[in-house]
Amino acid sequence: MRPAVRRTRAAVRGITDNARMTPRSSAGASAARGRARMPHALLALALSCLAPAWLCAQAPAASDWGFYGGDAWGQRFSHLEQINRGNVARLAPAWTYRTGELGAGLARAGKLTFEATPVLAFGLLYLESATNVVIALDPQSGRERWRFDPHIDRTRRYAEASARGVSVWQSAAAGKPGPCARRVFTGTLDARLLALDADSGRPCADFGSGGQVDLTRGIRIRDIGAYLVTSPPAVYRNVIVVGSAIGDNRAADVERGVIRGFDAISGAQLWAFDPLPDSASHPAAGEWNLAQAAATGAGNAWGVMSVDAEHGLVLIPTGSASPDFYGGLRLGSDRFANSLLALEAATGALVWHQQLVHHDLWDFDLAAQPVLGDFAVRGVPVPAVIQATKTGMVYVFERTRGRPLVPLTEKPVPASHVPGEHAWPTQPFSALPALTPQRALRPEDAWGLTFWDRGRCRDLIASLRNEGIFTPPDTRGTLLLPGYLGGVNWGGVAFDEDRGRCP
């Protein structure tokens, strides 16, 4: 049950429980000072309960939020107990900070988002804007300690304008402080992997070319701006693992979703794994037409990955092969697309996989970060991985070999009526209760403010093909429930391992 981690968290709780909450008066003064420095409020954090002595020392694994998902296991669950139901109503902002990114000069400013989750490590709070400006803040005051702008080409029409955050790393060489002994890694919209000194924000000169690696190298680029990185890399020892976001539905032969591992110090590529078969020796080749596989793309890992350092695994969710809603040019199950992959983090070798949507016709990418934890089986803790999906189903697998810990059953689903399409006849259903309805939407389910609205809605429901979850796209129109936004999308779930539940 990870006793070392439990001891660390207990120590952190002991430190923070001795701190005091910021009273409203001082919080207001701090916020006013923050607004005077940075007048546009975007990021408001009440972090005054953190003890300065701890802030100066904590490594990512000792921090309460040293990773995008809280910890390397993606549990998004804080064990800190100072803030509780009795005092949460008295919280007030300690300071405010705004990145200043409003999309000026960005060709697709309408797609601009702010999706970053800050990480707390090395005494600083790290985040980034949607245009990959990396920022380090003082967690106590909100003061900007450093800021690095990679100067992406803002005239390029990027498929997305999102950046969910950064990952941090520190050298295992104890007692050797110096430039880039601690590093911040992020991928960019223009497909670069950046390594920055965590203390100063300067590019690490020994990494790649002047602190960056060109991720388009070795990738078949069809459209500039459609191959990018939107989620933070995974970190395993000295290996930085990177996936990619790929613009949907431009064609069948879009970029391929190759997953790669890079050396954290030199930036050298250590390994690559393509979820789509590129030869007869590929482990998924038997379930593909290889000529079709060569002419398709995507199957990419655009969501957040998780690392099981104990077993040397990186757990990776993948999306659909291209295009999303028609599979006549990629017949078969499309194995390894829409799958949870367990790779050896050091080598990229496939350990196991589970495909959770066969021959995806609905854009049901696996978007949520896999959550790692111990799962009780007959009272015995078993290392597990929990994967939530856009279908609203949640799956649980044993982490080292991939066998289901909660039963899943292949059930028949509706067939396609579209010429040239062959929807897969079954889909895997989890025994856990689904988070969204799976039945067909009925006309009587229609809702509207007036009887006219309700009538129009009933007529629309009745006109569409509508047989419940996994109803294939149809020439007369299909009612898709749940929709392709989920279910559970990239926001993911939290896991309270102590109680064995996802709150």
C-alpha positions in Angstrom: 0.0 0.0 0.0 2.9 2.4 -0.7 4.0 2.9 2.9 6.7 5.4 2.0 4.2 7.6 0.3 1.8 7.3 3.3 4.6 8.4 5.7 5.4 11.4 3.5 1.7 12.5 3.3 1.4 12.1 7.1 4.4 14.4 7.6 2.9 16.9 5.2 -0.4 16.8 7.1 1.5 17.4 10.4 3.2 20.5 9.0 0.2 22.1 7.4 -2.1 21.4 10.3 -0.1 23.8 12.4 -0.6 26.7 9.9 -3.4 29.2 10.1 -5.9 30.2 7.5 -5.6 33.6 6.0 -8.0 36.0 7.7 -10.2 38.0 5.3 -8.5 41.3 6.1 -5.0 40.2 5.2 -6.3 38.2 2.3 -7.9 41.3 0.9 -4.7 43.3 1.3 -2.7 40.5 -0.4 -5.2 40.4 -3.3 -5.0 44.2 -3.7 -1.3 44.1 -3.9 -1.6 41.2 -6.5 -4.0 43.3 -8.6 -1.7 46.3 -8.5 1.1 44.2 -9.9 -1.0 42.1 -12.4 -4.3 43.9 -12.9 -6.3 41.0 -14.7 -7.4 38.3 -12.3 -7.4 34.8 -13.9 -5.8 32.5 -11.4 -6.9 32.8 -7.7 -5.4 30.4 -5.2 -5.7 30.3 -1.4 -2.3 28.8 -0.6 -1.4 30.7 2.6 -1.9 27.6 4.7 1.3 26.1 3.3 4.3 26.4 5.6 7.3 28.2 4.2 9.9 25.7 5.5 8.2 23.0 3.6 7.7 25.0 0.5 11.5 25.6 0.2 12.3 21.9 0.2 9.6 19.7 -1.3 10.4 17.5 -4.3 7.4 16.6 -6.6 6.8 13.3 -4.8 6.7 15.0 -1.4 4.4 17.8 -2.5 0.7 17.5 -2.1 0.3 18.5 -5.7 3.6 17.9 -7.5 2.0 16.4 -10.6 -0.8 17.4 -13.0 -3.0 14.7 -11.4 -1.9 15.5 -7.8 0.6 12.6 -7.7 2.3 10.4 -10.2 -0.7 8.0 -9.9 -3.2 10.7 -11.0 -5.4 10.3 -7.9 -6.3 14.0 -7.7 -7.0 13.4 -4.0 -5.5 15.6 -1.2 -4.9 14.1 2.2 -4.4 17.5 3.8 -7.0 18.1 6.5 -6.7 21.7 7.5 -9.5 22.8 5.1 -12.7 21.0 6.0 -16.5 21.3 5.9 -16.4 23.4 9.0 -14.1 26.2 7.7 -14.3 26.1 4.0 -16.9 28.9 3.9 -14.4 31.2 5.6 -11.8 30.8 2.9 -10.9 34.0 0.9 -8.4 34.6 -1.9 -4.9 35.1 -0.6 -3.7 36.6 -3.9 -4.6 36.7 -7.6 -2.6 36.3 -10.8 -3.4 36.6 -14.4 -1.2 35.1 -17.2 -2.1 38.0 -19.5 -2.9 35.7 -22.5 -5.9 37.0 -24.3 -5.1 35.6 -27.7 -3.7 38.8 -29.3 -2.4 37.9 -32.8 -3.4 34.3 -32.5 -4.9 33.1 -35.7 -7.4 30.9 -33.9 -8.0 33.0 -30.8 -11.5 31.7 -30.6 -10.1 28.3 -29.6 -8.1 29.8 -26.7 -8.6 28.0 -23.4 -7.1 28.0 -19.9 -6.9 24.3 -18.9 -3.7 24.2 -16.9 -3.5 22.6 -13.5 -0.5 24.2 -11.6 2.0 21.9 -9.9 3.7 22.7 -6.6 7.4 21.7 -6.3 10.8 23.1 -5.3 9.1 25.9 -3.5 7.4 27.2 -6.6 4.1 26.9 -8.3 4.4 26.1 -12.1 1.8 26.6 -14.7 1.5 27.6 -18.4 -0.8 29.6 -20.7 -2.6 28.1 -23.7 0.3 29.4 -25.8 2.9 27.6 -23.8 4.2 30.6 -21.8 5.6 28.8 -18.7 5.3 30.7 -15.4 6.7 30.1 -11.9 5.0 31.8 -9.0 5.8 32.2 -5.3 3.0 30.2 -3.7 2.9 32.5 -0.7 2.5 35.8 -2.4 1.6 35.0 -6.0 4.6 37.0 -7.2 6.0 36.0 -10.6 9.4 34.5 -10.0 10.1 33.8 -13.7 8.4 33.6 -17.0 9.5 31.9 -20.3 7.8 32.5 -23.6 8.7 29.9 -26.3 7.3 32.3 -29.0 5.1 29.9 -30.9 4.1 31.1 -34.4 0.9 32.8 -33.5 -0.1 33.1 -37.2 -0.4 29.3 -37.5 -3.9 27.9 -37.4 -3.5 25.3 -34.6 -6.0 22.6 -34.3 -6.3 23.4 -30.6 -5.2 26.2 -28.3 -4.9 24.3 -25.1 -2.1 23.5 -22.6 -3.0 21.5 -19.5 0.3 22.0 -17.6 3.9 21.1 -17.1 5.8 18.3 -15.5 8.8 18.7 -13.2 11.9 16.5 -12.8 15.1 16.5 -10.7 18.4 14.8 -11.1 19.0 11.7 -9.1 22.6 12.9 -8.5 22.4 14.0 -4.8 24.4 16.9 -3.7 25.0 18.3 -7.2 23.0 21.5 -7.4 23.4 23.7 -10.4 21.7 24.9 -13.6 19.0 22.4 -14.7 19.5 20.0 -11.9 15.8 20.6 -11.6 13.8 20.9 -14.8 10.4 21.8 -16.0 9.2 19.9 -19.1 6.3 20.8 -21.5 5.2 20.2 -25.0 4.0 23.0 -27.3 1.4 23.8 -29.9 4.1 23.8 -32.5 5.3 20.4 -31.4 8.4 21.1 -29.4 9.5 19.5 -26.2 11.0 22.1 -23.9 13.3 21.7 -20.9 13.7 24.7 -18.6 15.7 25.2 -15.5 13.1 25.0 -12.6 14.8 27.7 -10.6 15.4 30.3 -13.3 13.2 29.4 -16.3 16.2 29.4 -18.7 16.3 26.7 -21.4 18.6 23.8 -20.5 21.4 24.1 -23.0 22.4 20.4 -22.8 18.9 19.3 -23.8 18.3 18.8 -27.5 19.1 21.9 -29.4 19.3 24.8 -27.0 16.7 23.4 -24.6 14.2 22.0 -27.1 13.5 18.9 -29.2 11.6 19.1 -32.5 8.7 16.5 -32.1 7.8 16.7 -35.8 11.0 14.9 -36.7 10.2 11.4 -38.0 6.5 12.1 -38.1 4.5 12.2 -41.3 3.1 15.8 -41.1 0.1 16.3 -43.3 -1.0 19.8 -42.1 1.2 22.3 -40.2 -0.6 23.2 -37.0 -2.6 20.0 -36.7 0.2 18.0 -34.9 0.7 19.5 -31.4 1.1 18.7 -27.7 -1.6 19.7 -25.2 -1.0 17.6 -22.1 2.0 17.4 -19.8 4.6 14.7 -20.4 5.0 11.7 -18.2 8.2 11.4 -16.1 9.8 8.1 -15.2 13.3 8.4 -13.8 15.3 10.0 -16.6 12.7 9.2 -19.3 10.3 11.8 -20.5 7.3 10.3 -22.3 5.3 12.4 -24.8 2.2 11.8 -26.8 0.5 14.2 -29.2 -2.8 15.9 -30.1 -3.8 15.5 -33.7 -6.5 17.6 -35.4 -9.6 15.5 -36.1 -11.5 14.7 -39.3 -9.3 16.5 -41.9 -8.7 13.3 -43.8 -7.9 9.6 -43.3 -4.1 9.9 -43.7 -3.5 12.3 -40.9 -0.4 12.2 -38.6 0.2 9.1 -36.6 0.0 9.0 -32.9 3.5 7.8 -32.1 4.4 7.8 -28.4 8.0 8.5 -27.6 10.4 8.5 -24.7 13.3 11.0 -24.5 16.3 11.3 -22.2 15.6 13.9 -19.6 19.2 15.2 -19.7 20.3 15.1 -23.3 16.9 15.1 -25.1 17.9 12.0 -27.1 15.1 9.8 -28.3 15.2 6.5 -26.4 12.2 4.7 -27.9 9.0 5.1 -30.0 5.8 3.1 -30.0 3.2 3.5 -32.8 -0.2 2.3 -31.7 -1.1 1.7 -35.3 0.6 -1.2 -37.1 3.4 -0.2 -39.5 4.5 -3.7 -40.4 3.5 -7.3 -40.2 5.5 -7.7 -37.0 3.6 -5.0 -35.1 1.6 -6.7 -32.2 -1.7 -5.3 -33.6 -1.1 -6.3 -37.2 -3.3 -9.4 -37.1 -6.4 -7.2 -36.5 -5.8 -4.7 -39.2 -5.7 -4.5 -43.0 -2.1 -3.3 -43.2 -2.6 -1.3 -46.4 -5.5 0.5 -44.7 -3.4 1.0 -41.5 -0.6 2.6 -43.6 -3.2 5.1 -45.0 -4.8 6.1 -41.7 -3.5 8.0 -38.7 -4.1 9.2 -35.2 -4.7 6.5 -32.6 -2.8 9.1 -30.5 -2.3 9.7 -26.8 -3.5 13.3 -26.3 -4.6 12.9 -22.7 -2.5 12.7 -19.6 -0.5 9.5 -18.9 0.3 8.0 -15.5 3.5 6.4 -14.2 3.8 3.3 -12.0 7.5 3.7 -11.0 7.4 0.5 -8.8 6.7 -1.7 -11.8 8.4 0.5 -14.4 5.2 1.1 -16.4 3.6 4.1 -18.1 -0.1 3.8 -18.5 -1.4 5.5 -21.7 -4.9 6.2 -22.9 -5.3 6.4 -26.7 -7.9 7.9 -29.1 -9.6 6.8 -32.3 -7.9 6.1 -35.5 -8.8 8.6 -38.2 -11.3 9.8 -39.3 -13.6 9.7 -36.3 -17.1 8.9 -37.6 -16.4 6.6 -40.6 -14.4 3.5 -40.4 -14.8 2.1 -43.9 -11.1 2.8 -44.6 -9.9 1.2 -41.4 -12.0 -2.0 -41.2 -11.5 -4.3 -38.2 -11.3 -3.6 -34.5 -8.6 -1.0 -34.9 -6.7 -2.6 -32.1 -4.6 -0.3 -29.9 -6.7 2.7 -30.8 -9.2 3.6 -28.0 -7.1 1.5 -25.7 -5.4 1.6 -22.4 -1.8 0.7 -23.1 0.8 -0.4 -20.5 4.3 0.2 -21.8 7.7 -0.4 -20.2 8.6 3.2 -19.4 12.3 2.6 -20.0 12.1 0.8 -23.3 8.6 1.5 -24.8 7.9 -2.3 -25.0 4.2 -3.2 -24.8 3.4 -5.1 -21.6 -0.4 -5.3 -22.0 -3.4 -3.5 -23.5 -7.2 -3.4 -23.2 -9.2 -1.9 -26.0 -12.3 -0.2 -24.5 -14.0 0.8 -27.8 -13.8 -1.4 -30.8 -13.7 0.3 -34.2 -14.6 3.7 -32.9 -17.3 5.5 -34.9 -18.3 8.0 -32.2 -15.1 9.9 -31.3 -15.0 8.0 -28.0 -11.3 8.6 -27.4 -9.8 7.5 -24.1 -9.2 11.1 -22.8 -9.1 10.8 -19.0 -5.9 10.1 -17.1 -5.6 6.5 -15.9 -5.8 6.5 -12.1 -3.5 4.1 -10.2 -4.2 2.7 -6.7 -4.7 -0.4 -4.7 -8.0 -2.2 -5.2 -9.3 -4.6 -2.6 -9.9 -8.1 -4.0 -11.2 -10.5 -1.3 -9.8 -8.1 1.3 -6.3 -8.2 -0.3 -4.9 -5.0 -1.9 -4.1 -5.5 -5.6 -2.2 -2.9 -7.7 -4.9 -1.5 -10.1 -5.5 1.0 -12.8 -8.9 2.7 -13.1 -9.9 4.1 -16.5 -12.9 6.3 -16.9 -14.2 6.8 -20.5 -16.4 9.1 -22.6 -19.0 6.3 -22.7 -19.5 6.9 -19.0 -18.2 3.4 -18.2 -15.4 2.9 -15.7 -13.0 0.0 -16.0 -10.6 -1.5 -13.4 -7.6 -3.6 -14.3 -4.8 -5.3 -12.5 -1.9 -3.0 -13.2 0.9 -5.3 -14.1 -0.9 -7.8 -16.4 -4.1 -6.0 -17.4 -6.6 -8.6 -16.3 -10.0 -7.1 -15.4 -10.6 -6.7 -11.6 -14.2 -5.7 -12.3 -15.9 -8.0 -14.9 -16.4 -6.7 -18.4 -18.7 -8.3 -20.9 -18.7 -8.1 -24.7 -22.3 -7.3 -25.6 -24.0 -7.0 -29.0 -24.5 -3.5 -30.3 -26.4 -2.1 -33.3 -25.0 -2.7 -36.8 -24.2 0.0 -39.3 -26.4 0.8 -42.3 -23.8 3.0 -44.1 -22.4 1.4 -47.3 -18.8 0.3 -46.9 -18.9 0.5 -43.1 -18.7 -2.6 -40.8 -19.4 -1.6 -37.2 -17.8 -4.0 -34.7 -20.6 -6.4 -33.5 -19.9 -6.1 -29.8 -18.5 -3.6 -27.3 -17.0 -4.2 -23.8 -19.3 -3.2 -21.0 -18.1 -2.8 -17.5 -20.0 -4.3 -14.6 -19.7 -1.1 -12.6 -22.7 1.2 -12.8 -22.4 3.6 -15.8 -22.1 7.3 -15.2 -24.4 8.1 -18.1 -27.6 6.5 -19.5 -27.1 3.7 -22.0 -30.7 3.3 -23.2 -32.2 5.0 -26.2 -33.6 8.5 -25.6 -37.4 8.4 -25.8 -39.6 11.1 -27.4 -41.3 11.4 -24.0 -37.9 12.4 -22.5 -38.1 15.6 -24.4 -37.9 18.8 -22.4 -38.5 22.4 -23.3 -39.8 25.7 -21.8 -43.0 25.5 -23.8 -45.2 22.8 -25.3 -44.0 24.0 -28.7 -40.4 23.4 -27.7 -41.2 20.0 -26.3 -43.1 19.0 -29.4 -40.3 20.0 -31.7 -37.9 18.1 -29.5 -40.0 15.0 -29.6 -40.3 15.1 -33.4 -36.5 15.5 -33.7 -35.8 12.5 -31.4 -38.3 10.4 -33.3 -36.7 11.3 -36.7 -33.2 10.1 -35.8 -31.6 6.7 -35.5 -31.6 6.1 -31.8 -30.9 2.7 -30.3 -28.9 3.7 -27.2 -25.2 3.7 -26.7 -23.1 2.7 -29.7 -25.7 3.5 -32.2 -23.6 4.0 -35.4 -23.7 7.2 -37.4 -26.4 6.9 -40.0 -27.3 8.8 -43.3 -30.6 9.9 -41.7 -28.9 11.2 -38.6 -28.0 9.5 -35.3 -28.8 10.6 -31.8 -25.6 10.0 -29.9 -26.0 9.5 -26.1 -23.6 10.1 -24.4 -22.1 12.6 -26.8 -18.4 12.6 -27.8 -17.6 15.2 -25.0 -18.4 12.5 -22.5 -19.0 10.7 -20.2 -15.7 11.5 -18.7 -13.4 13.6 -20.8 -9.9 14.9 -20.1 -10.9 16.2 -16.6 -10.8 12.7 -15.3 -11.8 11.4 -11.9 -10.4 11.4 -8.3 -9.6 8.3 -6.2 -9.7 8.1 -2.5 -7.5 5.1 -2.0 -8.0 5.0 1.8 -11.7 4.5 1.3 -11.5 2.7 -2.0 -13.8 4.9 -3.9 -13.9 7.5 -6.7 -15.6 10.6 -5.1 
